[in-house]
Amino acid sequence: MAPSLQTTNGGKVGDLSHDYYDDKNAPSQDCVYSTSNGVPMPHPYETQRVGENGPLLLQDFHLIDLLSHFDRERIPERVVHAKGSGAHGVYKTTNDASDISLADLFQQGKECPVTARFSTVGGESGSHDCARDPRGFAVKFRTDEGNWDMVANNTPVFFLRDPAKFPHFIHTQKRDPQTHLTHADDSTMFWDYLSQNPEAVHQVMILMGDRGIPDGYRFMHGYSGHTLKLVNKNGDWVYAQLHFKSKQGTRFITQADSATKSADYSQKDLFNAINNGDYPSWDVSVQTMTPKQAEEVWEKQKINVFDLTHVWPQGQFPLRKIGEFTLNENPQNYFAEVEQVAFNPSHMPPGIEPSADPVFQSRLFSYPDTHRHRVGVNYQQLPVNASKTPFRAANFQRDGGMAFYNQGSRPNYLSSIEPISFRQRSVDLDKLHGHFTGNAITFLSGIRPEDFNAPRALWEKVWDEGAKQRFIGNISGHMANCTKEEILKRQIAIFREVSDDIATRLEKATGIKGYDGIANMRFNGTHNNMPTSSKEVKIANGMSAQPTYSATENNGAPPYGTHHFGGTAHLAVNGSNGVKA
């Protein structure tokens, strides 16, 4: 029998490694300075050289080791959401939600650890925390049934609803390819995109309004924006929108005051608050809608549950609180716990499922694809990304760069010699996701009158006169950096569809007379489906109706007949959210 070397504590040599959490929490006084291969060194500044004033020696592994690692300290920054802050905490279900979801997490009193990361969207890693920009709001719930990553924003809508637009839009939020200027100095690209894609107007109003610069990360809400599905133990399901409501309330910073803040204002505010025991917390609430209601709100109100630019009226679909989470622990190491944390909207435990929202569907692919490129194929083995289930999770994924947990000697295939255990299916996917039958089609959404309803309500019913004046000041100041007047004429026309009052005020503030409306405008990013638009401008630039026309009557929404209501396929509730009508 071959000899087996033993460690000093009786374990096998192959098992000898330092514990991540022990290393994470160890003070410097308990550590010995060593090279990366564990060889102790007398001093970190020493080098080997020929004589007292000769060249360095290639054999000096300590120096080569030091410099080589230093050269590789950075991983690619996120293309979007590069500047961010994070913290750890705990979630608790305070109001049982098992009637709408079988997710173990939503049982009364259930708790789990969470990690949250907040971010700006467009700027680089070193950009200003107080930029006028949407904020990312991502939370990793480490449930007993695997990780649930809720990848949200601080706004309930976004700039687009067609997934192929996303790379184009983000390019316009970055630096100009020739001048290398951001839109703080040259906003031409920014307004060029928006003036060709009018469905963005609701998000533009939020961005240029008071919520465009939240007062740090503690004083803002979070929204899924996308529609999800929740399914209960009976197989009944509803559409859902998630909301994270700040228990600190919301606050904003004006454009003028933002210039007085530190570039790391939000990072400093979050870290210091937690460090001082002032732990921020958020209520987790949900809006729900039955499939029948989803068809009705399209047919009667032209609200599309699959449209990221639309909102669900809370008076009609009230918020229902499920739980709350509190952030009470700062990271010990920013890079390990914030820069390397990776959120993936396709991470959903049983009871939470995706809808047919096309932008959401595209994110299910793009987020993990980004993590595998940016962090590595085994990014989920990093402690901050790993699940914390009460069972030993295993699969047949092996090897790849930095495979730390490579699952030992277990078979890397479905073996009958050493069989792996399985859990019984808890969700009937056939019933949950329906049966889609149809031809493969090309699809591009069109601008329609209903796209201006929510932004019009924001202007007429939500904002007071002070908020309106600040909005006009913010947007006209930003437009001053646009070098093409034609772009601004188009954008003012888009705002005129929301309210003539907005257009008139902008014309006065900018000195530019906008077009009368968009009915006679052709867009390169969207079909013009306004009722009075002429045939010549209906089709997006560069396209024709032959051989196919990518616009549809329902604009991607679920009209009557989309869902099958036989049996118990859908949750029967008296009103929304279990709230009596």
ABEGO torsion letter per residue (X at the ends): XBBBBBBAAGBBAAABBBBAAAAAABBAAABBBBBAAGBBBABAABBBBBEAABBBBAABAAAAAAAAAAAAABBBBBABGABBBBBBBBBBBABBAAAABABAAABBGBBBBBBBBBBBAABBAABBAABBBBBBBBBBBBBAAEBBBBBBBABABBABABAAAAAAAAAAABBBAAAGBBAAABAAAAAAAAAABAAAAAAAAAAABAAABBBEAABBBBBAGBBBBBBBAAGBBBBBBBBBBBAAEBBBBBAAAAAABBAAAAAAAAAAAAAAGBBBBBBBBBBBBBAAAAAAAAAAAGBBAABAABBBBAAABBBBBABBBBBABBBABAAAAAAABBBBAABBBBGBBBBABAAAAAAAAAAAAAAAAAAEAAAAABAAABBBBABBBBBABBEEBGBABAGEABBABBBAABBBBBBBBABBAAAAAEBBBEBBBBBBBBBBAAAAAAAAAAAAAABBAAAAAAAAAAAAAAAAABABAAAAAAAAAAAAAABAAAAAAAAAAAGBBBBAEAAABBBAABBBABAABBAAAABBBGBBAOABBABBAAGGBBBBGABBABEAABBBBBEBGGBBX
